[in-house]
Amino acid sequence: MKRATTLQKPKNFRAKAKDSDNPPWSEEMLGAPVMKRGRGPQRAPTKVQTTIRLDADVLAYFRAIGPGYQTQINEALRKVVKRGLTTRSSGRRSAWRSG
């Protein structure tokens, strides 16, 4: 039968070893704290943040493309707008392009 052993500190272990080449940081060295969250404002805001509901399979398709799937969705929508597709299959005008 094996005996349980515990890890012990080495006998010459010092809790606080002083290293003259690597002194502890002081408040003066650190400077003022910097709080950053997110990417910050766009330099030239060209896009609008919005919420849109998509079918799960459509979102899965674009996410499978990889990074940049939101840009791919934007480009696909831009193509539709460029073509001027404003009618649905039933022949009614779409709600977002009323005129």
Secondary structure as UniProt FT lines:
FT   TURN            11..12
FT   TURN            20..21
FT   HELIX           27..30
FT   HELIX           56..65
FT   TURN            67..68
FT   HELIX           69..83
FT   TURN            89..90
FT   HELIX           95..97
//
